[in-house]
């Protein structure tokens, strides 16, 4: 047998072994966790039968693994492979197959969930079909499963049909979005820490999918001659480290909400959590070992063999963890029953009791962490400081004030989304408006001054193999047609002010209050719209077009006027905005809802204009410095040329004067 045939044979053996190890370990993990947690135990009332009880976690396990193959393959292809190459196409084929299995398993799991929740009599009669239709179309649980299944089918087609950069990026975004309906299901919706639970599950599942899916693709690529294995593994390592951090942080947050106290670790739910923590720690140590020791030596056959053996060990641990996770979803958390009954109006609306009176000390002690934005700010802080350190080691300078502003902006973002403003914004319209002003005006002003795009373009290495890393994707985002439109000064200003009015004078504000997705959309939208507006005025990062300084000041003055008028319009409202929310909390302290709404309008009119005033001053200072720099350039040019331009200009004036004098003399003659 030739060497090439032997290599291909070994690669096929590794791929088969990887899949077998993953599935076997996952099945062992789900069975053991179900036995420990009692997730498949018979129910006292309306028991759906042993098949449904055991089939639900197994089907959920298949869905989790297939979703990892779907998302992880897309992410690794976008970050580590070259578009329109055979490995890139192979990765998208894996993603398409994973999405197809995800679609079928999601549909089957949704059907089994219907059987378990309503315990109907399975038949082909119209009554059963009517029950199933009402479940899918009229209940939140059924709608979530239906949306997940539809998204899976769409991703299956797109991953198979689209094979270039931008369409694949869109497919990956849809794949990540397909995890959102799943995050709102299960026991997360029953806990008092609903928002933390939902965001934790979302981050946890996406992080685990990128980690497991990328690892699975590495195993499937084993033995391919057209894959640069050391480079692919090194790039996957970067993604795996980020995914590990996301999984660990979100797992801790989810556990704190679900357990409530350390003593609950003695419960079956706590036992499964301990197993997951041990497996996660093992995967982290194993990954750190072989990435630090063996990746640099992948060119050697012995090191390569050891590396792939360790990869199979990590796959087995990942399979056990996936099985435990599927069983954990069927195990009631210890705190799940504490808020099941005896709801106050505030608990019905917000899933939490009315907090204590908003006194001065609560500005420093009240916290309601939004894990999503905490993780985003953490990554933003880490990568920015890493870029600054890289420039410093290279001998380049980066202005210290830009670093300070960026750090302050991210800290302020964490405080707004996880501090007293987030803790009270659901109960006081004035606090909600203050948070809005910070998100759309104060935080963007700090972040834009940090010039993150310029730092990234200077600090991140350029790739020369046709793939896209961080630098290439940033350049694509800056130069894309969409970016050219939204960063145009007039478009950015229109988005900033129109979205402000549209949000508060339509049902968008109601959606942001009642729905978790609406709240997160509100935070992201106003943060981004404010960032784009400030970027067009005072930013140093590259954008296609900026107005001259007089145009910037005129635009800013117009926005200030419309913003102030917005605040006055809120203050003049005779009715309560979202009355069924702010007027139904049962709050016994603080101003009345109408008085509080009036205060909120005053905040938009007065405090909200402070960042705008700072913007105006900044534009004026930049204008002055621009004129000064222009004059200095002219002076230096004059020094180099010996005032040649001035002498030429004076000579031209003298010639014109002489011509006029001669014409006048001829007229007299």
DOZA-560613 format. One line per field, with one value per residue (C-alpha): residue number from 1; residue in three letters; x, y, z. Coordinates in steps of 0.001 Angstrom, whole numbers, plus 500000, padded with zeros to 6 digits. Each point is the difference from the previous one (the first is absolute). Example, Ala and Ser with C-alpha at 12.3 -4.5 7.8 and 13.67 -1.06 7.14 Angstrom:
2
nr <- 1|2
rest <- ALA|SER
X <- 512300|501370
Y <- 495500|503440
Z <- 507800|499340
END
This chain:
669
nr <- 1|2|3|4|5|6|7|8|9|10|11|12|13|14|15|16|17|18|19|20|21|22|23|24|25|26|27|28|29|30|31|32|33|34|35|36|37|38|39|40|41|42|43|44|45|46|47|48|49|50|51|52|53|54|55|56|57|58|59|60|61|62|63|64|65|66|67|68|69|70|71|72|73|74|75|76|77|78|79|80|81|82|83|84|85|86|87|88|89|90|91|92|93|94|95|96|97|98|99|100|101|102|103|104|105|106|107|108|109|110|111|112|113|114|115|116|117|118|119|120|121|122|123|124|125|126|127|128|129|130|131|132|133|134|135|136|137|138|139|140|141|142|143|144|145|146|147|148|149|150|151|152|153|154|155|156|157|158|159|160|161|162|163|164|165|166|167|168|169|170|171|172|173|174|175|176|177|178|179|180|181|182|183|184|185|186|187|188|189|190|191|192|193|194|195|196|197|198|199|200|201|202|203|204|205|206|207|208|209|210|211|212|213|214|215|216|217|218|219|220|221|222|223|224|225|226|227|228|229|230|231|232|233|234|235|236|237|238|239|240|241|242|243|244|245|246|247|248|249|250|251|252|253|254|255|256|257|258|259|260|261|262|263|264|265|266|267|268|269|270|271|272|273|274|275|276|277|278|279|280|281|282|283|284|285|286|287|288|289|290|291|292|293|294|295|296|297|298|299|300|301|302|303|304|305|306|307|308|309|310|311|312|313|314|315|316|317|318|319|320|321|322|323|324|325|326|327|328|329|330|331|332|333|334|335|336|337|338|339|340|341|342|343|344|345|346|347|348|349|350|351|352|353|354|355|356|357|358|359|360|361|362|363|364|365|366|367|368|369|370|371|372|373|374|375|376|377|378|379|380|381|382|383|384|385|386|387|388|389|390|391|392|393|394|395|396|397|398|399|400|401|402|403|404|405|406|407|408|409|410|411|412|413|414|415|416|417|418|419|420|421|422|423|424|425|426|427|428|429|430|431|432|433|434|435|436|437|438|439|440|441|442|443|444|445|446|447|448|449|450|451|452|453|454|455|456|457|458|459|460|461|462|463|464|465|466|467|468|469|470|471|472|473|474|475|476|477|478|479|480|481|482|483|484|485|486|487|488|489|490|491|492|493|494|495|496|497|498|499|500|501|502|503|504|505|506|507|508|509|510|511|512|513|514|515|516|517|518|519|520|521|522|523|524|525|526|527|528|529|530|531|532|533|534|535|536|537|538|539|540|541|542|543|544|545|546|547|548|549|550|551|552|553|554|555|556|557|558|559|560|561|562|563|564|565|566|567|568|569|570|571|572|573|574|575|576|577|578|579|580|581|582|583|584|585|586|587|588|589|590|591|592|593|594|595|596|597|598|599|600|601|602|603|604|605|606|607|608|609|610|611|612|613|614|615|616|617|618|619|620|621|622|623|624|625|626|627|628|629|630|631|632|633|634|635|636|637|638|639|640|641|642|643|644|645|646|647|648|649|650|651|652|653|654|655|656|657|658|659|660|661|662|663|664|665|666|667|668|669
rest <- UNK|UNK|UNK|UNK|UNK|UNK|UNK|UNK|UNK|UNK|UNK|UNK|UNK|UNK|UNK|UNK|UNK|UNK|UNK|UNK|UNK|UNK|UNK|UNK|UNK|UNK|UNK|UNK|UNK|UNK|UNK|UNK|UNK|UNK|UNK|UNK|UNK|UNK|UNK|UNK|UNK|UNK|UNK|UNK|UNK|UNK|UNK|UNK|UNK|UNK|UNK|UNK|UNK|UNK|UNK|UNK|UNK|UNK|UNK|UNK|UNK|UNK|UNK|UNK|UNK|UNK|UNK|UNK|UNK|UNK|UNK|UNK|UNK|UNK|UNK|UNK|UNK|UNK|UNK|UNK|UNK|UNK|UNK|UNK|UNK|UNK|UNK|UNK|UNK|UNK|UNK|UNK|UNK|UNK|UNK|UNK|UNK|UNK|UNK|UNK|UNK|UNK|UNK|UNK|UNK|UNK|UNK|UNK|UNK|UNK|UNK|UNK|UNK|UNK|UNK|UNK|UNK|UNK|UNK|UNK|UNK|UNK|UNK|UNK|UNK|UNK|UNK|UNK|UNK|UNK|UNK|UNK|UNK|UNK|UNK|UNK|UNK|UNK|UNK|UNK|UNK|UNK|UNK|UNK|UNK|UNK|UNK|UNK|UNK|UNK|UNK|UNK|UNK|UNK|UNK|UNK|UNK|UNK|UNK|UNK|UNK|UNK|UNK|UNK|UNK|UNK|UNK|UNK|UNK|UNK|UNK|UNK|UNK|UNK|UNK|UNK|UNK|UNK|UNK|UNK|UNK|UNK|UNK|UNK|UNK|UNK|UNK|UNK|UNK|UNK|UNK|UNK|UNK|UNK|UNK|UNK|UNK|UNK|UNK|UNK|UNK|UNK|UNK|UNK|UNK|UNK|UNK|UNK|UNK|UNK|UNK|UNK|UNK|UNK|UNK|UNK|UNK|UNK|UNK|UNK|UNK|UNK|UNK|UNK|UNK|UNK|UNK|UNK|UNK|UNK|UNK|UNK|UNK|UNK|UNK|UNK|UNK|UNK|UNK|UNK|UNK|UNK|UNK|UNK|UNK|UNK|UNK|UNK|UNK|UNK|UNK|UNK|UNK|UNK|UNK|UNK|UNK|UNK|UNK|UNK|UNK|UNK|UNK|UNK|UNK|UNK|UNK|UNK|UNK|UNK|UNK|UNK|UNK|UNK|UNK|UNK|UNK|UNK|UNK|UNK|UNK|UNK|UNK|UNK|UNK|UNK|UNK|UNK|UNK|UNK|UNK|UNK|UNK|UNK|UNK|UNK|UNK|UNK|UNK|UNK|UNK|UNK|UNK|UNK|UNK|UNK|UNK|UNK|UNK|UNK|UNK|UNK|UNK|UNK|UNK|UNK|UNK|UNK|UNK|UNK|UNK|UNK|UNK|UNK|UNK|UNK|UNK|UNK|UNK|UNK|UNK|UNK|UNK|UNK|UNK|UNK|UNK|UNK|UNK|UNK|UNK|UNK|UNK|UNK|UNK|UNK|UNK|UNK|UNK|UNK|UNK|UNK|UNK|UNK|UNK|UNK|UNK|UNK|UNK|UNK|UNK|UNK|UNK|UNK|UNK|UNK|UNK|UNK|UNK|UNK|UNK|UNK|UNK|UNK|UNK|UNK|UNK|UNK|UNK|UNK|UNK|UNK|UNK|UNK|UNK|UNK|UNK|UNK|UNK|UNK|UNK|UNK|UNK|UNK|UNK|UNK|UNK|UNK|UNK|UNK|UNK|UNK|UNK|UNK|UNK|UNK|UNK|UNK|UNK|UNK|UNK|UNK|UNK|UNK|UNK|UNK|UNK|UNK|UNK|UNK|UNK|UNK|UNK|UNK|UNK|UNK|UNK|UNK|UNK|UNK|UNK|UNK|UNK|UNK|UNK|UNK|UNK|UNK|UNK|UNK|UNK|UNK|UNK|UNK|UNK|UNK|UNK|UNK|UNK|UNK|UNK|UNK|UNK|UNK|UNK|UNK|UNK|UNK|UNK|UNK|UNK|UNK|UNK|UNK|UNK|UNK|UNK|UNK|UNK|UNK|UNK|UNK|UNK|UNK|UNK|UNK|UNK|UNK|UNK|UNK|UNK|UNK|UNK|UNK|UNK|UNK|UNK|UNK|UNK|UNK|UNK|UNK|UNK|UNK|UNK|UNK|UNK|UNK|UNK|UNK|UNK|UNK|UNK|UNK|UNK|UNK|UNK|UNK|UNK|UNK|UNK|UNK|UNK|UNK|UNK|UNK|UNK|UNK|UNK|UNK|UNK|UNK|UNK|UNK|UNK|UNK|UNK|UNK|UNK|UNK|UNK|UNK|UNK|UNK|UNK|UNK|UNK|UNK|UNK|UNK|UNK|UNK|UNK|UNK|UNK|UNK|UNK|UNK|UNK|UNK|UNK|UNK|UNK|UNK|UNK|UNK|UNK|UNK|UNK|UNK|UNK|UNK|UNK|UNK|UNK|UNK|UNK|UNK|UNK|UNK|UNK|UNK|UNK|UNK|UNK|UNK|UNK|UNK|UNK|UNK|UNK|UNK|UNK|UNK|UNK|UNK|UNK|UNK|UNK|UNK|UNK|UNK|UNK|UNK|UNK|UNK|UNK|UNK|UNK|UNK|UNK|UNK|UNK|UNK|UNK|UNK|UNK|UNK|UNK|UNK|UNK|UNK|UNK|UNK|UNK|UNK|UNK|UNK|UNK|UNK|UNK|UNK|UNK|UNK|UNK|UNK|UNK|UNK|UNK|UNK|UNK|UNK|UNK|UNK|UNK|UNK|UNK|UNK|UNK|UNK|UNK|UNK|UNK|UNK|UNK|UNK|UNK|UNK|UNK|UNK|UNK|UNK|UNK|UNK|UNK|UNK|UNK|UNK|UNK|UNK|UNK|UNK|UNK|UNK|UNK|UNK|UNK|UNK|UNK
X <- 500000|501356|500748|497148|497557|501222|499508|496493|499187|501226|498027|496816|500631|500457|496846|497944|501508|499251|496332|499598|501708|497882|496674|500841|501210|496948|497618|501815|499880|496283|499058|502128|498753|496368|500428|501669|497592|496832|499220|498415|498192|496244|497714|497323|497421|499541|503105|500715|501662|503613|500583|499221|501879|503194|499647|499818|503539|501451|498385|501193|503499|499916|498762|502831|502724|498569|499627|503668|500953|497862|501312|503545|500743|498759|502004|503219|499564|499589|502993|502482|499282|500186|496762|499192|502670|499287|500425|497662|497374|500489|499414|496779|498919|500479|498023|497184|499802|500113|497195|497902|500381|499341|496749|498713|501048|498529|496688|499973|500977|497266|497468|501185|499821|496375|499295|501648|498390|496408|499980|497547|498922|502096|497745|499416|496712|499311|499736|503630|501131|497987|501665|503446|499202|498882|503156|502273|498186|498470|502309|503416|501648|498612|500818|503615|500354|498314|502297|503055|498988|499324|503338|501758|498450|500958|503606|500157|499235|502164|503070|499715|499290|502242|503769|501503|500987|497049|497194|501801|500245|496236|499430|502175|498043|496745|501508|500874|496517|498449|501250|497885|496621|501665|501396|496497|498787|500457|500402|501618|496632|498818|502751|499961|503306|498349|502156|503255|498849|498963|503191|502147|498402|500316|503687|500637|498437|501639|503421|499707|498842|502982|502353|498564|499198|503500|501506|497756|501088|503663|499352|498196|502870|502561|502182|498987|502912|498388|499792|502856|499439|502394|498571|496398|500530|501681|497078|497475|501922|499271|496290|500013|501575|497348|497253|501379|499848|496426|498898|501663|498659|496470|500007|500888|497263|497401|500984|499733|496479|498882|501479|499417|502268|503089|497960|498052|503070|498875|496869|499878|500129|503097|501632|499621|501405|503044|500514|499804|502477|502485|499655|500391|503108|501436|499393|501577|503148|500284|499572|502518|502531|499926|499631|503020|502179|498953|498726|503526|501162|497216|502401|501424|498137|500358|498798|497179|498841|500031|498152|497153|499775|499553|497434|498003|500239|498635|497224|499035|499898|497972|497574|499536|499411|497473|498110|499973|498738|497136|498996|500361|497356|497547|500980|498066|502361|499708|498752|497474|497060|500533|498289|497546|497040|498972|500842|499810|499268|503723|500924|497463|501512|503711|500317|501477|498590|500074|503464|500529|499542|502522|502008|503479|501777|498296|501986|503065|498588|497275|501078|498121|502738|499276|502430|499765|501423|502405|501583|499997|501693|502517|501043|500113|502267|502287|500508|500520|502653|501607|500266|501547|502536|500893|500646|502105|502144|500455|501242|496935|498166|496282|498504|499296|496865|498409|500571|498563|496860|499440|500349|497678|497455|499892|499843|497124|498272|500271|498690|497017|499051|500752|499855|497246|498672|499286|498656|497405|499348|497030|498298|500846|499617|502444|502736|499200|500420|503264|501346|498878|501852|503157|499815|499361|502167|502456|501378|500428|501913|502529|500248|500411|502829|501780|500326|499757|500011|503240|501613|498876|501297|503397|500254|498464|502290|499087|499375|501606|498310|496633|498151|498365|501103|499019|501708|498465|496486|500342|501129|497083|497573|501416|500046|496721|497161|497820|502661|500292|496277|499600|503167|498922|499517|496412|498969|501621|498323|496629|500316|500954|497084|497263|500528|499684|496554|498873|500979|498043|496968|499358|499610|503761|500326|497311|501835|503236|498212|498082|502476|503575|501049|498466|502019|503277|499146|499364|503418|501827|498121|500434|503622|500803|497931|501657|503432|499437|498748|502941|502426|498911|500571|503189|501311|503543|499203|499743|496590|499296|498784|499850|498377|502159|500125|497316|497682|500683|499066|496828|499000|500709|497985|497042|500199|500226|496838|498045|501336|498912|496592|499719|500587|497394|497531|500433|499462|496802|498434|496620|499773|502359|502287|499726|497414|499434|503669|501143|496535|499486|503112|498416|502940|499310|503064|501369|498074|496743|500276|498913|502430|502738|499248|500260|503399|501064|499134|502002|502991|499784|499749|502677|502449|499805|501347|503237|501758|498706|501553|503281|499757|499527|503025|502064|499037|500917|503383|500708|499022|502394|502816|499326|500339|503165|501501|499070|501677|503101|500199|499744|502712|502326|499332|500785|503251|501031|499164|501223|496541|499934|496220|499650|502486|498204|496678|501410|501491|496614|498356|502691|499424|496264|500636|502390|497473|497301|502351|500805|496362|499212|502797|498793|496518|501215|502037
Y <- 500000|503439|502669|502138|497108|499293|503651|500002|496752|501379|503191|498033|497930|503144|501580|496883|499650|503632|499683|496705|501348|503171|498208|497236|502439|502215|497078|498899|503564|500445|496631|500498|503563|498937|497301|502383|502895|498006|501821|496873|498820|499266|502953|499813|501657|499688|497909|499883|496596|498771|500511|503713|500506|498431|501102|503740|500316|497685|502038|503194|498522|499324|503540|501463|498045|500754|503691|500017|498462|502669|503096|498887|499013|503345|502014|498057|500265|503770|500447|497367|498870|501589|500681|497852|497440|496309|500085|503010|498155|496895|502044|501401|496479|498976|503058|499155|496383|501185|502477|497281|497711|502988|500711|496434|499595|503396|499099|496598|501500|502608|497266|497943|503119|500420|496391|500479|503374|499225|496183|499679|496674|499345|499430|500972|501675|503663|500800|499027|502080|502948|499692|499851|503013|502091|498981|501094|503222|501278|499001|501633|496603|498623|503193|499773|496458|500912|502993|497896|497318|502516|501731|496643|499210|503428|499609|496542|501458|503103|498092|497701|502721|502910|499552|503499|502261|502311|497450|497569|502732|500574|496251|499913|502899|498146|496863|501908|501553|496526|499511|502869|498185|497122|502367|501151|496445|497566|501054|503320|501628|498885|501573|503336|500825|499555|502455|498621|496440|500674|501885|497400|497114|501877|500741|496515|498175|502210|499734|496225|499669|501936|497979|496550|500739|501239|496992|497676|501663|499513|496285|499795|501827|497547|498611|502513|501068|503327|501168|501778|498172|501959|503340|498778|498629|503218|502079|497632|500321|503738|499365|497209|502216|502678|497353|498484|503374|500579|496512|500324|503471|499286|496632|501619|502630|497370|497834|502884|500774|496367|498949|503080|498725|497809|497469|499185|498302|496961|499717|497838|503177|501099|496601|500234|503534|498730|497348|502671|502214|497130|499151|503659|500335|496827|501246|503339|498450|497470|502662|502324|497185|498808|503504|501222|496901|498159|502592|501368|496414|498886|499471|496876|496711|498938|503358|499984|496552|501075|503168|498142|497521|502928|501504|496776|500227|503528|498817|497349|502571|502311|497170|499267|503696|500230|497011|501481|503309|498273|498198|503176|501663|497311|500380|502612|502522|500413|503601|499276|499561|503074|502418|497613|501425|503057|502641|503713|502364|500792|496311|499295|502735|499830|496559|501832|501813|503799|500993|502228|503751|501605|501965|501506|496954|497779|501841|498218|496694|498948|497522|498006|498598|499476|497192|500638|503516|499057|497397|502415|502711|497488|498906|503613|500948|496986|500347|503774|499734|497081|502210|502840|497628|498561|503489|500875|496873|500816|503459|501886|502562|500125|503105|499282|502128|497718|496975|501840|501033|496467|498446|502597|499427|496236|500407|502425|497493|497290|502412|501063|496465|498316|502632|502071|501281|496476|499017|502805|500777|497609|501785|503680|501645|502713|497449|498286|503331|500710|496643|500750|503323|498313|497242|502253|503016|499703|496501|500448|503248|498130|496962|501971|501982|496702|499428|496186|499439|501930|498056|496664|500816|500871|497155|496964|498182|499847|496572|499029|496662|501219|499372|502661|500678|502797|502714|498850|499812|503468|501422|498264|501476|503511|499890|498155|501794|499736|501745|502778|500660|499887|502042|502820|503004|500704|496340|499546|503170|498864|496570|501611|502421|498087|496842|502064|501272|496732|497970|501982|500881|496509|496565|499447|501293|497544|497160|500899|499835|496774|497947|499145|500122|503468|501268|498672|501429|503387|500013|498919|502327|503198|499202|499414|502922|502336|498637|500583|503550|500949|498301|502232|503111|499521|496491|499296|496568|499832|500525|500766|503591|502706|503403|503125|501448|502653|497258|497890|502847|500764|496320|499799|503150|498604|496692|501869|501905|496868|498180|502812|500091|496254|500514|502767|497773|497304|502538|501264|496546|499952|496202|497435|498271|496205|500442|496253|499722|503039|500578|496396|499262|500587|502202|501784|502246|502808|502335|498991|498488|503278|502049|497514|500252|503788|499606|497648|502610|502555|497655|499640|503778|501072|497281|498418|503188|499937|497454|501953|503176|498146|498835|503585|501177|497110|500809|503650|499049|497631|502723|502439|497463|499181|503665|500265|496915|501320|503325|498242|497919|503159|501674|497002|499920|503702|499476|497203|501947|503366|501636|499223|499806|503372|501624|498489|501282|503508|500003|499058|502888|502363|498844|500608|503457|500832|498812|502187|503027|499587|499616|503187|501947|498781|501156|503472|500171
Z <- 500000|499076|502573|498675|500341|503530|500957|498537|501809|503336|499434|499363|503135|502115|498588|500690|503463|500784|499064|501869|503122|499956|499617|502471|502650|499466|500464|503147|501326|499392|501525|503117|500511|499546|502603|502448|499469|499498|496772|498489|503128|499740|500720|502672|497732|496220|499487|496203|500226|500067|496271|500128|503275|498650|496394|500805|501483|497346|497206|501720|500096|496257|499454|502105|498180|496558|500832|500998|496656|498306|501770|500821|496404|498695|502520|499423|496228|500231|502294|498824|496419|496569|498188|496954|500933|500461|503811|500164|497959|502140|503165|498557|499063|503629|501082|497589|501178|503615|499308|498357|503016|502257|498142|500280|503635|500950|498399|501705|503373|499667|499302|502987|502182|498918|500962|503393|500789|498967|500027|497083|498571|496889|496994|496396|500823|499271|503695|500623|497021|501315|503409|498411|497803|502982|501868|497142|499115|503231|502870|500567|500458|496752|498118|501180|498709|496716|499448|500847|497506|497241|500595|499831|496622|498635|501202|498405|496584|500372|501220|497002|497419|501113|499741|500208|502896|500558|499478|502310|502638|499718|500348|503137|501518|499340|501525|503170|500042|499921|503569|501326|500087|501840|502630|500957|500575|502825|503602|499218|499542|503440|502048|501757|498264|496611|498037|501386|499331|496401|499100|501773|498113|496703|500518|501368|497074|497354|501653|500365|496376|498642|502199|499238|496350|499270|501738|498004|496753|500969|500418|496647|498274|501381|497196|497288|497807|499102|503633|501763|503281|502283|498845|500218|503512|501143|498757|501526|503259|500092|499495|502583|502657|499481|499996|503217|501744|498813|501073|503406|500821|498773|501765|503306|499562|499099|502969|502455|498800|499929|503346|502107|502801|500418|501955|496834|498568|502004|497841|496838|497905|501890|499520|496216|500103|501878|497330|497284|501849|500334|496313|499008|502150|498495|496464|500839|501487|497197|497360|501632|500210|496433|498561|501943|499605|496844|497529|499372|499285|497688|497117|501642|499529|503652|501299|497474|501132|503634|499110|498316|502868|502376|497630|500244|503799|499835|497697|502553|502809|497779|499268|503705|500676|497146|501368|503484|498593|498180|503198|502040|497835|501223|503668|502027|501671|503789|499729|497272|502371|502158|497611|498391|501971|502050|497398|500708|497073|499700|500006|497267|497834|500853|501700|503007|503008|500214|501270|503052|499706|497668|502561|499578|501400|497398|497312|501403|501249|497512|497340|497360|497763|496325|499232|496243|500206|502773|497723|497037|502061|501365|496524|498824|502884|499553|496245|500205|502712|498164|496908|501988|501557|496592|498607|503034|499622|496323|500886|498789|502077|500743|501663|503653|499978|497410|502234|502998|498104|498664|503451|501526|497254|500563|503781|499574|497688|502670|502641|497901|498908|503315|502729|501637|496680|498794|503415|500016|496324|499898|502910|499421|496588|501047|500685|496708|498181|501802|498869|496452|499993|501292|497387|497030|500893|502915|499389|496200|500591|502152|497745|496770|501560|500627|496198|500205|496234|499516|502835|498564|496519|501478|502510|498258|497586|496333|498488|496705|499252|498715|503270|502141|503528|502326|497938|496718|501435|501533|496655|498286|502511|499619|496189|499384|498143|503089|502077|497421|500319|503798|500629|497702|502295|498953|500207|503404|501298|498617|501605|503303|500268|498116|502026|503185|499060|498414|503033|502588|497885|498604|501571|499859|503557|501112|498250|501776|503352|499539|497969|500926|496351|499719|502945|498618|496566|501610|501700|496844|497664|501973|500805|496308|498679|502490|499099|496270|500587|502214|497596|497129|502111|502019|499303|498850|498571|496199|498360|496315|500458|502656|499805|500204|503492|499371|498714|503085|502325|498064|500080|503715|500761|498045|501889|503321|499182|499033|503047|502328|498340|500611|503723|500113|498123|502664|502764|498343|499713|501740|500048|501438|497498|500236|502737|500327|501000|501979|501426|501108|502036|503394|500981|503323|500145|497859|497676|498395|496493|498357|502094|499220|496272|500224|501686|497203|497386|501957|500011|496215|499619|502490|501023|496567|498430|502027|497726|496984|501387|500513|496391|498812|501979|498638|496409|500569|501465|497108|497551|501652|500016|496364|499035|502067|498346|496563|500706|501289|496827|497919|502062|499647|496264|499786|501897|497639|496822|501218|499773|496269|499937|501736|497636|496995|501328|500546|496495|498576|501862|498738|496401|500338|501411|497153|497411|501536|500029|496287|499113|501872|498192|496605|500858|500799|496769
END
